[in-house]
Amino acid sequence: MAEANNFDGKVVWLTGASSGIGKELSIQLSQQNAKLILSSRNKKRLEELKGNLVNTDEHMVLPLDLADSASFSERYHEVIAKYGVVDILIQNGGISQRGTAAESSEEVVRQIMEVNFFGNVLLSKTVLPALRKSKGQIVVISSIAGKFGFFLRSSYSASKHALHGYYESLALEEESNGLSVTVVCPGKINTPISTNALSADGNKHGDMDHNQETGMDVSVCVEELLTAVVKKKREVLIGNKETKAVTLKRFLPALFWRVIRKQSPT
Ligand SMILES: NC(=O)c1ccc[n+]([C@@H]2O[C@H](COP(=O)([O-])OP(=O)(O)OC[C@H]3O[C@@H](n4cnc5c(N)ncnc54)[C@H](OP(=O)(O)O)[C@@H]3O)[C@@H](O)[C@H]2O)c1
């Protein structure tokens, strides 16, 4: 577990706080006395979460749709008006996919890129002045699908690959301003991500996939994630044996493709 007090008094803005990894991050960060800005679209869920956090009055519910970049500047000014600073921005909000490249509609392709890539990077651009001032940190939740393509996840995988290129560049550019970037690549984590994923026609997939259900416990994932944040790691893989696929692809690519094509997409 990350040492206590590493986040004491830190102002942490989290997207995707209403569910899964973001919800668990909020719980663990509140236990370490961080002041949290809880963002996602579902205000009711965020209010419920805030009510159950340690130091509930220190936190702020800030509904935000990552697909609505026109709202980011106003949201940012609300945060600065309340806290004056942002120490850490955790870019966790995202949406997955369960449809083939051939069948997924143009709308699905665009929606996934809008939320996972454009919304993500445009929010970081908006918050950058505060992060420069605090010599802060951006934590980007990518995926092992940001390291290799996989069945039913063409646009999702593309959106996550794109984040790596963007944030590796930003990290180099902002190093001299004291800013650091940590990119996190979870494998299979037990959250409702598959339920919320988009099918080829844009409707919710609606199923808790076997891969998700048998994935790493979300509290273990978040403990490892926060340790990587404290250590300011550039990149970290978190999960069970599936994360070994990343190393396999790099060093034994022919074997990697033989193994990966046998894996269940769900
Ligand atoms: N679970 C895994 O196995 C796994 C593996 C690799 C990577 N990840 C990544 O981890 C992150 C969190 O996923 P999770 O597993 O916790 O899934 P989740 O339980 O489905 O949570 C996704 C979060 O993203 C938010 N979100 C979705 N669309 C949004 C939008 N348009 N604007 C703002 N917020 C939006 C959701 O909140 P609202 O619905 O309230 O907006 C929710 O809080 C994602 O980036 C995902 O790609 C997860």
The ligand as an SDF file (V2000), in Angstrom:
LIG
                    3D

 48 52  0  0  0  0  0  0  0  0999 V2000
  -11.5630   -2.3170  -15.6020 N   0  0  0  0  0  0  0  0  0  0  0  0
  -10.5990   -2.6820  -16.4040 C   0  0  0  0  0  0  0  0  0  0  0  0
  -10.3480   -3.8910  -16.6090 O   0  0  0  0  0  0  0  0  0  0  0  0
   -9.7560   -1.6450  -17.1040 C   0  0  0  0  0  0  0  0  0  0  0  0
   -8.6570   -2.0950  -17.8200 C   0  0  0  0  0  0  0  0  0  0  0  0
   -7.8690   -1.1730  -18.4800 C   0  0  0  0  0  0  0  0  0  0  0  0
   -8.1540    0.1630  -18.4090 C   0  0  0  0  0  0  0  0  0  0  0  0
   -9.2440    0.6050  -17.6990 N   0  0  0  0  0  0  0  0  0  0  0  0
   -9.5150    2.0370  -17.7140 C   0  0  0  0  0  0  0  0  0  0  0  0
   -9.7830    2.4820  -16.3920 O   0  0  0  0  0  0  0  0  0  0  0  0
  -10.6280    3.6210  -16.4430 C   0  0  0  0  0  0  0  0  0  0  0  0
  -11.7830    3.4250  -15.4700 C   0  0  0  0  0  0  0  0  0  0  0  0
  -12.5580    2.3240  -15.9100 O   0  0  0  0  0  0  0  0  0  0  0  0
  -13.3870    1.3750  -14.9200 P   0  0  0  0  0  0  0  0  0  0  0  0
  -12.8910    0.0110  -15.0980 O   0  0  0  0  0  0  0  0  0  0  0  0
  -13.4340    1.9600  -13.5820 O   0  0  0  0  0  0  0  0  0  0  0  0
  -14.8210    1.4370  -15.6410 O   0  0  0  0  0  0  0  0  0  0  0  0
  -16.2460    1.9900  -15.1700 P   0  0  0  0  0  0  0  0  0  0  0  0
  -16.6070    1.3800  -13.8680 O   0  0  0  0  0  0  0  0  0  0  0  0
  -17.1570    1.7930  -16.3380 O   0  0  0  0  0  0  0  0  0  0  0  0
  -15.9910    3.5330  -14.9330 O   0  0  0  0  0  0  0  0  0  0  0  0
  -15.8480    4.4440  -15.9920 C   0  0  0  0  0  0  0  0  0  0  0  0
  -15.9510    5.8650  -15.4540 C   0  0  0  0  0  0  0  0  0  0  0  0
  -15.8190    6.7680  -16.5590 O   0  0  0  0  0  0  0  0  0  0  0  0
  -16.8720    7.7230  -16.4830 C   0  0  0  0  0  0  0  0  0  0  0  0
  -17.2540    8.1860  -17.8150 N   0  0  0  0  0  0  0  0  0  0  0  0
  -17.6740    7.4540  -18.8860 C   0  0  0  0  0  0  0  0  0  0  0  0
  -18.0090    8.2660  -19.9020 N   0  0  0  0  0  0  0  0  0  0  0  0
  -17.7980    9.5400  -19.4730 C   0  0  0  0  0  0  0  0  0  0  0  0
  -17.9870   10.8250  -20.0440 C   0  0  0  0  0  0  0  0  0  0  0  0
  -18.4690   11.0020  -21.2880 N   0  0  0  0  0  0  0  0  0  0  0  0
  -17.6660   11.9120  -19.3100 N   0  0  0  0  0  0  0  0  0  0  0  0
  -17.1990   11.7840  -18.0420 C   0  0  0  0  0  0  0  0  0  0  0  0
  -17.0130   10.6120  -17.4430 N   0  0  0  0  0  0  0  0  0  0  0  0
  -17.3120    9.5020  -18.1390 C   0  0  0  0  0  0  0  0  0  0  0  0
  -18.0340    6.9850  -15.8020 C   0  0  0  0  0  0  0  0  0  0  0  0
  -18.8910    7.9030  -15.1130 O   0  0  0  0  0  0  0  0  0  0  0  0
  -20.3330    8.4390  -15.5990 P   0  0  0  0  0  0  0  0  0  0  0  0
  -21.0370    7.3150  -16.2590 O   0  0  0  0  0  0  0  0  0  0  0  0
  -20.9410    8.9030  -14.3090 O   0  0  0  0  0  0  0  0  0  0  0  0
  -20.0260    9.5870  -16.5160 O   0  0  0  0  0  0  0  0  0  0  0  0
  -17.2890    6.1370  -14.7880 C   0  0  0  0  0  0  0  0  0  0  0  0
  -17.0840    6.8710  -13.6060 O   0  0  0  0  0  0  0  0  0  0  0  0
  -11.0530    3.7720  -17.9100 C   0  0  0  0  0  0  0  0  0  0  0  0
  -10.2840    4.7830  -18.5250 O   0  0  0  0  0  0  0  0  0  0  0  0
  -10.7440    2.4300  -18.5070 C   0  0  0  0  0  0  0  0  0  0  0  0
  -10.4770    2.5010  -19.8830 O   0  0  0  0  0  0  0  0  0  0  0  0
  -10.0540   -0.2820  -17.0480 C   0  0  0  0  0  0  0  0  0  0  0  0
  1  2  1  0
  2  3  2  0
  2  4  1  0
  4  5  1  0
  4 48  2  0
  5  6  2  0
  6  7  1  0
  7  8  2  0
  8  9  1  0
  8 48  1  0
  9 10  1  0
  9 46  1  0
 10 11  1  0
 11 12  1  0
 11 44  1  0
 12 13  1  0
 13 14  1  0
 14 15  2  0
 14 16  1  0
 14 17  1  0
 17 18  1  0
 18 19  2  0
 18 20  1  0
 18 21  1  0
 21 22  1  0
 22 23  1  0
 23 24  1  0
 23 42  1  0
 24 25  1  0
 25 26  1  0
 25 36  1  0
 26 27  1  0
 26 35  1  0
 27 28  2  0
 28 29  1  0
 29 30  1  0
 29 35  2  0
 30 31  1  0
 30 32  2  0
 32 33  1  0
 33 34  2  0
 34 35  1  0
 36 37  1  0
 36 42  1  0
 37 38  1  0
 38 39  2  0
 38 40  1  0
 38 41  1  0
 42 43  1  0
 44 45  1  0
 44 46  1  0
 46 47  1  0
M  CHG  2   8   1  16  -1
M  END
$$$$
